[in-house]
Amino acid sequence: MSEKKIRVLIVDDSAVVRQALTEILASDPGIEVMATAADPYIAAERIRNEIPDVITLDVEMPRMDGITFLQKIMSQHPIPVVMCSSLTEERSETALKALEFGAVEIIQKPRLGIKQFLEDSRVIICDAVKAASLARVRPVRSSMRKVAPKLTADAVLAKTTSKAMIRTTEKVVVVGASTGGTEALRVFLEAMPLDSPGIVIVQHMPEHFTRSFAARLDTLCRISVKEAENNDTVIPGRALIAPGNRHMLLKRSGARYYVELKDGPLVSRHRPSVDVLFRSAARYAGKNAVGVIMTGMGDDGAKGMLEMKEAGAATIAQDEATCVVFGMPKEAIKLGAVDRILPLEGITPAVVRDAV
């Protein structure tokens, strides 16, 4: 007996986008497009007839905007929602609001006519829908195509058997997260003291979105938070977030840690990839690093965390009870890459202790 397919309702006022998303999702054997709707009112009628497993939802639409519709869904009958927006700089704040109101994921609309982008988006969009289908959502108040092979961190940074320099007084924290990670990172970073060690983060999210996300966190946290730029120094009291669509590596020059941004293929189906960041931390920080893997679907970061542990780093995974999707931490735990499994609220104190 075949597995039950994930049934998706696509809500977008653009017929071109509806058609493109239908073709992309239908290319995955585990996904079925239940229906499409040109606006939230039509979507509501579709939902009355049949409850989808996941909804993809545009932001700007006639008759009712996507954010208002999202609030209604999450307050009345929570269904996993993936916001699908072009996410221009001006709209990024709207996308952040969508996450606050209960959206599980944010993905970019395909840029039609750009073949390579569409092929890359195919994997990202299908994975976002699969992640959403596994999410634990709660009420919030107020024809197969060939997919590119899943690459490892070798595609960006070769594995080395040489050891990082011996333990020093300068520690660095590397963090990986995906589905549900925006809220988890807020909790994690808000609890960080001003004298926290330098922090480097990969959160799977689209291009143009990370800058607004970092800027919002910067207003909420005692430490400073910014979107990483190439060669940014990793310093105490600051967190650097990898920009969407760029891999980020931790490097070291003498006593100075810094980040390097790189293009390159999707690694573990992502760019930026947690595996790439963790491998670089294993190589250049070794025992001086603390690795944290948080909520998210898939296995990105699991192998990299094992490399970190083997290099002498302390490693922590978020526990199942506090994860939106217990995928990435679960895979790291299965590999034996994790020293401790902690609830979200317990991760920051543990990181601070490990960094002493």
N, C-alpha and C positions, 0 to 999 in steps of 0.2 A: 504493500500500500504506500503510495507516494505521500510525502510530507505536505501538510497544508500550506498553501501559498499565502504570502502576506498581501492582503487586499488593500489597495491604495485609492484614495479619492484625491484627484488633482483639482485644485481651485486656483484659477488664474484667468484674468480677463483677456489675455492674449491667446488667440487661436493658434498662433505659431508656436508659442511656448507650450501650450497644452499638448499639441501634436508631438513636439520634440520630447517632452517629458514622458509621454505615453510610450514613444518608441524606445527611449532609454530604459525605462523601468520594465517594459515587456521583454527586453533582451535578457533579463535575468530570470532563470528558470524558477527562482524562489519567490518571485513577485508577480502579482496580477493587478492590473489597473481595473478597479471596480467601476469607476465612473469618472467623468470630468464635469466641472462646473465653471461657468464664466463669472460668477460672483457669489458672495456668501448666501444670498437668498436661495439661489438654485442649489447650492451645496447643502443647505438646511433641509431642502426637500429630499435630496439624495440620502441624507443621513436618517431621515424618518423612515425610509424604505429599508435601509440596511446600514448597519454600523461598520465603518471601515476599520481596519487595524491601524492605519496611519493616514494622516492627511498632509499633503503638501499644500502650502498656503502662500499666496502672494501677499505683499504688503499694501500696495496701492491699487485699489479696485473701485469701480462705480457702486453706488447705492450703499455700500458699507465697506470700510477699510478692513484690511486683514487683522490689524491689532485688535479692533473692537470685536471682530468675530472670534478671534483667539480667546479673548477674555470671556466671552459667552460660553464657548466650548468648555474651557477649563473650570468655570464656576458651576456649570450645570451637568455636564456629562464628559468628564475628562477623556480625551483621546490623544494619543501621541501625535504631535504636530511638528512637521519640519517646515520652517519658514524658507521660502524660495524667493530670493530677492537679488537684484543686480548689485545691491550693496555699494552704491556710490558713496563717496565720503559724506555727502549730506544726509544720506539715509541710514548711516551706521548707528546713530543714536536710536532710531526707530527699531533697528534690529536688536539692539541691546534691551530695549523695552520688551520686545517679544520674548526674550529669554527670561526676563523678570516675571512675565505673565504666564510662563509655563511651557514655552516652546522647548522641544528637546534638542533640536539641531538647527543650524543656519547653514544653508548652502547657496551657492551662486547659480543664477540662471545660466544655462548654456549660452555662450556667445556664438550664435548660429553663423555658419559659414567659415568658422575656424576649425578645421578638421581635427587637429591635434588637441585643441582645448576640449572639443566635444568628446573625444575618446578618453581623455583624462577625466573629464567630468562624469563620464558614464560610471566609472568605478566609484568615484566619490559620492555621487548621488545615490546609487544603489546601496552602498554601504551605510549612508546616512539613514535611509529608509529602514534597513535591517536593524540598525542600532535603535532607532525609534521604536520599532515593534517590540523590542525587549525591555524598553524603559518602564519603570514603575512611575506612572503619572498619578498625581493626586490633585484633588480639587484646589484651585487657586482662588482665593478670595479676590474682593473687589471684582520571436524568432531569435535564437541565440547568436550573439556576436562573440567573436574571439576576444577575450580580455587579455591585456598584456600580462606577462608573468609577474608574480609577486616578488619584488626584489628585496634583498637584504641590505644592511648598511654597507656591505662591500661595494655597492654601486657608488657610494660617496666617499667612504673612508675605509681603507684596507685594515684588516685586523692585524695587530702586532703582538708578538710574544714578549717584547721588551717591557720592563716595568716602569711605571711613573716614578718620579722622584720621591724620596722618602717623606714621611709625614712632616708637615710644617705646622706653624701656628695659624696659617691662613687657610680657612676652610671655604668650600663652595658647595651650594645646594643645587641639584639639578632635578627638575620636576617634569613629568609627562602626564597629560590628561587628554580626554576626548569628550565623548557624550556625557553631559552633566558637569563637565569640568569648569565651565565659567562660574557656576555658583560655588563649586568646591574650592576653586582658587581664591574666590572672594573671602570665604571663611578662613582659609589657610593664611592668606596674606594680611588680612585685617588683624589677626592675632600676633603678627610678627612684631617684636620690639624694634626700636630705632637702631639698636646696635646688632641687628641680625646679620648673619653672614651673607655674602653676595649670593643672589639667587638667579638661576637661568631656567626659563620655562619654555616648553613646547606644548601648546594647546592647539589641537586640530581645529582650525577655523579658516574661513576664506580670506583671500587677499583684500586689502582695504578695511578689514574689520578689526584687525588686531590693534591698530593705532587708537581707535576710539575705545576699545575694550581696556587697553592699558591706561588711557587717560582717565577713564571712569574709576578704575581701581586706585589710581594715584590720588584722587580726591577722597577716597574712603579709608586709605591705609596710612599708618604712621610712617612706614618706609616709603621711598619713592618707587614708582612703577613706570616703566616706559617701554615702548616698542623698540626692540633692539636695532641698532645700526651697525654696519660692519666695523669691526675693530673697537667697539664699545668695551671699556674696561669693566670687569666684574668687581664691584666694590661693596663693602659692608653697608647695610641699610638701603640697598637698591635691588629691585627685581627687573630683569630684562625678559621680555616676551618675544619669542620668535615671530617675525612678520609672516603673514599668510603667504603661501606659495614659495617660501625660501627655506632651505635647510639651514639649521644653526648648529655650529660646532663650538665646543669649549676648547680654547687653546691656552698655552702658557708660554710666556717669555720671561725667563728669570723668575722673579717673585710675582710677576703680574699675570693674572688671568684676564683673558679677553675673549670676545666671541667673533667668529668668522661666519658670514652668511654666504651660502652657495646655492647656485641653481643645481639642476640635476634631475634624474628620474624620480618618480614616486618610489619611496622605500616603505615596505610593509603597507603599500597602497596609500601612502601619505607624503605630503610635502608641505610643511616640515614634518620630519619623522622623529619620534622619540628615540628609536633605536640609534639613529645617527648621533643625536645629542649624548645619549648614554655611552655609546662606544667612545666618543671623543673624551668624555669625562673619565672613563676607565683608563684611557691612554695618557691623558695629560694631567689628571688630578689624582687618580688612584686612591690611596688611603685618605687623602685630603677631601674626598667628596662624600656627600650624603645624597643618596638617590631616593626619590619619592615617585611612586606610580599610583595614579588616581583613576577614578571612574572613567570608563570608556569601553567601546566595543572592539573586538579583535584582539590582536596580540602585539601590536606595535609597542616596543619598549621592553618586552619580556626578555628577549635574548640580550639586549643591551644591558639590562639590569644584572643579568647573570655575569656578564663580563665585568661589570662594576664590582660585584661581590667578590669575584675571583681576584680582582686587583686590590682588594682590601677595603673597599668603601662600605659604609653602613647603608643598608637598604630597607625601605619601608613601603608597605602597600596599604592602601585604603581598604577597609573591611567591606564585606558584602552588604551588611545592613545599611550602610550610609552611602553606597554607590547607587547612582541612577542605573548604570549598566555595569555589572560585575564581570567584565570581559578582560581588559588589560591586566588588572591586578590578579585575577584568577590564573591567567596564563603564566605570569611571572612566578606565582606561588607554586604552580605545577612543575616549573623548571627547577625549583629549589633556589630561586634567586633572591628570596626575601628573608630578611632577618626577623622583621616584626610586622604583624598585621594589626592595624589600629583603626578605630573609628575616626572620622574626619576631624572632629574636635581635638583628638589626641595627637594629631600629626605634628602641629606646630611646636608644642612643648617638647616632643621627642626630638625634632630636628634641632631645636635650640640646644638641648642637652648634648646631642651628638657633635655639635659644632664647637663645643667648648674645648 
